[in-house]
Amino acid sequence: LNDGSVVPLTVEFAGAAPGFFGLDQINVVLPASMDGAGLVKLVVNAGAQASNYVVVTIVPSKPPVVSTFSPAGAPPGAEVNISGSGFPNIPLNGTGGATSVLFRIGGTDYPGLLLQATTQTITAVVPPITLPGTTNWYAGPALICAVVAGSEVCSSQSFNIQPRMNSTLPPGHMLT
């Protein structure tokens, strides 16, 4: 696990994968203590021989819940902390696997950068957004949505995306 501990798993099946010639599979039972463990290294031991590890994401068995976020508003590039439950543990600057944060504006989703997650908090970066058909940076309300293994939940309150620094240049031009 992320804390370096080793959890032995009970094997339910090991053998040929039905319908896939030459491919073997192993089915294991995950203990309740691993629910939402996030990114873990999986190693298979056969006798004295250990496999290379593969990183898997163990998502929570219950759908995510977004309770609050702070700050209430911030400009693109700033961090926002999202509190709730049902998030997997993802180490600092880890890949989210099946977890993402979206900023929803008028039914369109804009992905935020996921920095870190625990079972109760996600830290993400507010994305820079230009709305289709415009050349101006967006500033205004957005819902914050957490997506965990296909289950999506959005905040009941709007997050306020604040204006970026003042510039007379449209997005995509180099500031001098």
N, C-alpha and C positions, 0 to 999 in steps of 0.2 A: 504494500500500500504506500501512499505518499509519505507516511511516517517511517518507512523502512521495515515495517513488520511483515511477517510471512503468514499467510492464511492457507492452510491445507484445504483442498476442496474434495468433495466426494464425487467420484466419477460414476455417472449413470450408464454411459455407453462409450465404448471406444472401438472403432472398426471402420469398415468401408462406408463411405457416404453413398446412400442409395441414389442411383441414377448418374453418378459421376465416377466413371472408371478411373482407377488409379489415385483417387482422392480419399483420404481418411479423415474422420472427424472424431472429436471428443466432446461429449456432453457432460457438463458438470453442474452441481447444485451450488448456488451461491448462498452463503449464510446471510441472515437478516442484517448482521453487523456490517456487511459490505454494501448495503443499499445506498446508492448515491455516492459511492466511493470516488467516482470521477475517473481520472486517468490512472491506470494501474499497469504494471508490468506482469505479464502472464508467462510463466515458465512451466513446461511440462517435463516431469522427471519420469524416466522409464528405467527402473533399476538404478544403477549408479550413473546413468547418462542423463544430462540435462540439455534441453533444447535451447536455442537462442530465445531471447524474450521477444514478445510482441506487445505493443502498448494497445490496450483496449479501454474504452470508456464505459464505466458502469453507471448508468443513469438511475435516478430515483424511481421507485415503483409507483409513486403518486405524482400527479401532474404538478407543475410549478405554480407558485402563488407569488404575485408581486404585491407587497404591502405598502411600501413607501420608497422614496428615493431622495437623495440629497447630493448636491444642492437642488433647489427648486428650479433653477435655471442656470445655464452656463453657455459660453460661446463654443464653437467647434474647436476641437483639440483639447478641451478640458475633460477631466474625469468626472464621472457620476457614479455614486454608489447606490445600488438597487438592493433593497432589503425584502425578504420574503422567505419562502421555503421551497423545497423540492429542487434545489439546484445541485449539480454534481460538484465535487471538489476538483478544481482545475488550478494547478500551480501558477505562480506569477509568470506571465508571458507564455503560458502554455497554449497549445492548440485546443480549441473548444470541442473538437470532434462533433458531437451531435448537439452542441449548445451554441446559441447565438443571441445577440441583443439587436433589436430593431427599433428604429425611431419611425413611427407611423404618422404621416402627414396626409390628410385627405384620402385615406385608403391606400396610399403608396408607402411601401416600406423601404427604409434606407438603413443599411447595416452599420452598426457601431463596431468599434474595435474592442473585442473581449480581452481584458487584461488578466483577470483572475476571478475565481469563484470559490466560495465555500458552500456548505449546504444551506446557508442563510443569507449570503451576500454575494452580489456580482459587482465587479468594478469594470466599467467600460469607458471608452472615449467617445465623446459626442462627434459625429461625423460632419464634415463640411457638406452642405447641401445646396444645390441649385435646382429649382423646380423646372420641369420640362417647359420649353418655350421661352425661358427667361435667361438672362445673363447676370442676374443679381444673386448674391448669397441670400439664402433663406434665413429669416429671423421670425420666430413666432412659436405657437404651441405645437407640441408633438406628443403622442402617446409613447411610452416606453414599453416595449414588449420583450419578454423572455421566451425563447424557444428551446425546449429541452426534449430531445429525442422525438421530435414531431409534435409535442404538446406545446401549444402557445397560449400565453396569458399576457394581457396588457394592463398597464396601470389604469386606475379609475380617474386619476388626476392627470392633467396635462403638464408636461415638462416644458419650460420656456427656453427655446434655443435663442440665445442672445446674439446680437449682431457681432460680426467679426470686426477687426479694427477698420477704421475708416480708410477707404482707398477710392480713388477715382478710376482704378483699373477694374475691368470685369474679371471674373474667375478665369484662371488659366494663364494670366499674364504675370511676368516676373516683377516683383516689387524692387525698386531701386532706391 
